[in-house]
Amino acid sequence: MNCVTPRIERTAGKTAPSKRPYQLGKRLEQSERKRTAILVAARKQLASKGFLQLTMDGLAQQSRVTRQTVHNLFGTKAELLEALFDQLARAGGMKEMRNVMQERDPRRMLAAFAEVLSAFWSNDRLLLRRIHGIAAIDPEFATVLAARNQRRWMAATRVIERMGLKESEVAKLYALTSFEFFDVLAEVNGEKSAGEVVKEIVHRELEAGGD
């Protein structure tokens, strides 16, 4: 009996591999799919002028999930809009702005700042135009967009500081690199040419003026 007992104890001490990591991974994968589906639905509604139906209930129905799922994944409509704006920013190459802010040469920093923003505005210009229009009548859109614009103002401030220009020039750079300014130029010159025009004007008004 004594010779057998240790073997029994060792066998009894073994535990089956835990399924929890696998199950957790599957849940995260499912949540990400649902999150993506909801953002796709939100983007489609905005693109089709369906922003009035951009509600938690409407998105849940279109995404084929429950309203509680939408709430669990995003919390509020404002947080959902933040996630949508983040998605647009990634698709539009705004991650390059981090490199712009680390540029040591002030002149290159200024040119790159205008270039990155022009590329972002051109990536999905019609949708961005609609978003800016909605912000004029929807407080939640306005709040989220204002926060994004504040980031752009802060970035413009840093560029102007690096250029050694007056603080009053921040407003000029902010205006010249705005979506509204780019959109007007794109209507006349086309999106690709509009980006070049923005860079030329920024150079003339700020870089050349700083010599």
N, C-alpha and C positions, 0 to 999 in steps of 0.2 A: 504494500500500500504506500509506503513512504517513497518508493522509487517512482510510482506513478503520479503521485500528488503534485510534484513540481511541474510536470508536463501539463497537467490539467490547469494549474494556476496560470501558466504562461499562455495557454490557449484562451483561457477565460479572460485574460487581461487584454487580448487583442480587440481592437475596435474597428468597425467598418469605416471605410473612407467617408468623410463628411460630404454631403451633397450641398451644403450651404453655399460655398463659393460658386458652384455651378449655377445654383438657383438664383443667387444674387446677380450673377453676370447676365442671366436670361432676363431678369426683371429690369436691369439697367438698359439692356438692349431694347426691350419692349418700350420702356419709357422714352428712350431716344427716338424710336420710330414714331411714337405718338406725338412727341414734341415737334419733330420735323413736319409731320402731317398737319399739325395745327398752324405752324408758321407758313406752310405752303398755302393753306386755306386763307389765312389772313392776307397774304400777298395777293392772291387771286382776287379777293374781294376788293382790295384797294385798286388793283389794276382795272377792274371792271366797274369802277365807280360804285362799288357796293359797301362803301365805308359806313353807311347808316346801319348796315346789318352786322358791322364788326362788333359784336357783343359776345360775351362768354357763351351764351346759349347758342347763338348762331354759329360760332366756330366749333362748338362741340358737335352740333348736328352735321355740319359739313365735313368734319374730320372723323365722324363716326365714333366718337368717344363720349363719355359722360361729362356733364358740366363740372362735376367734382374733379375729374381728371385734369381738365383745363386749369381749374383753380389750384390743384396740387402742383402742377408743373410750372405755372407762371405766377400764381398768387392774384395779381390784379391786372386790369387791362393795361395800365401804365407799364407794368413790368413786362407784359407780353410785347408791348410796343418797343421797349428797350431791347428785348431779345431780337425782334425783327430788325431794328436799326443796326444792331451788332452784326447780324447776318449780312445786311446790305453793305456794311463797312468792310467786312472781310472780303466779300465778293468784289468790292470796288477798289481793293488794294490799299485801304487805309492803314494797314499794318506797317506800311513803309514810312508812315509819319514818325514812328519811333526812331528810325534811322535819321530822318530829317532833323529831329530835335537833338541828335548827337553829332551832327555835322559841325566840324570845327571851323570851316571856312564860311564866314558870314554871307558872302555873295552866293556860294553854292547852296547854302541853307535857304536863302530867300527864293532862289530859282526852283529848288526842289519842293519847297512848300507850295508854291503856285502850281507846280506840275502834278504833285500828288492829289491836290484838291480838284484840279481840272479833270484828271483821270477818273476820280471818284464820281464827280458830277455827271460825267459822260457815260458812265457804265450802265446806268438805268435812269436816264434823264426824265423820261415821261412819268415814271413811277414817283421819282423824287419831286417832280413838279406837282403831282397830285397830293403827295404828302404835305408839301408846303401850303397848298391850297386848303387842305382839310384843317391844318393847324390854325387857320384863320377863324374857323367856326367851331372847332372841337377843343375844349379846354385841356383834355388829357393829351391829345396830340401836341398842343401848344406847349405844354409843360415839358414833355419829353424832348421836343425839338429845341426848346430854349436851353435845355441842359447841354445838348450837343453843340449848339452855337456858342455856349459859354466856354466849352473846351477849345473850340476853334479860336475864340478871342484870346484865351490864355496862350495858345500856341503862337498866335500872331504877335502877342506881346513879347514872347521870348525871342522871336525872330528879330523884331525891331530893336530889342535890347542888345542883341548880338551885333546888329548892324551899327550900333552906336547912334541911332537916330532919336529924335524927340518922341516922347510918349504920345504926343498928339498924332503921330504917324500910324499908330496902331489901328485907329478907326479907318484910315485909308486902305491899309493892307487887308483888313477884315472885309471891307466893302468890295475891293477888287477881286477877292477870292471867294466871294459869296456865290451861292447857287443862283440867286436871282440875276446877278451880273453875267455869270456864265451862260445861263439859259437864254438871255437876250442875245448874246453874241452867237450862240449856237444856231438860233433861228435865222440869223443873217449869213453867217460864215460856215455853218456846219460844225459838228462837234469837234472834229479833229483840229480844224483851223481855229476854233474858239479857244482851245487850250493854248495854242501858240500865241494868239492875240493877248490872252491874259498874261502870259509870261512877258511879252513885249511891253505891255502897259505897266506891269509891276516893275520891270527893270527901269523904264523911263521915269516913272513917278517916284521910285524909292532908291533903287541901286544907283542909277546915274545921278540922281539928285543928292546922293550922299557923298559924291566925290568932292 
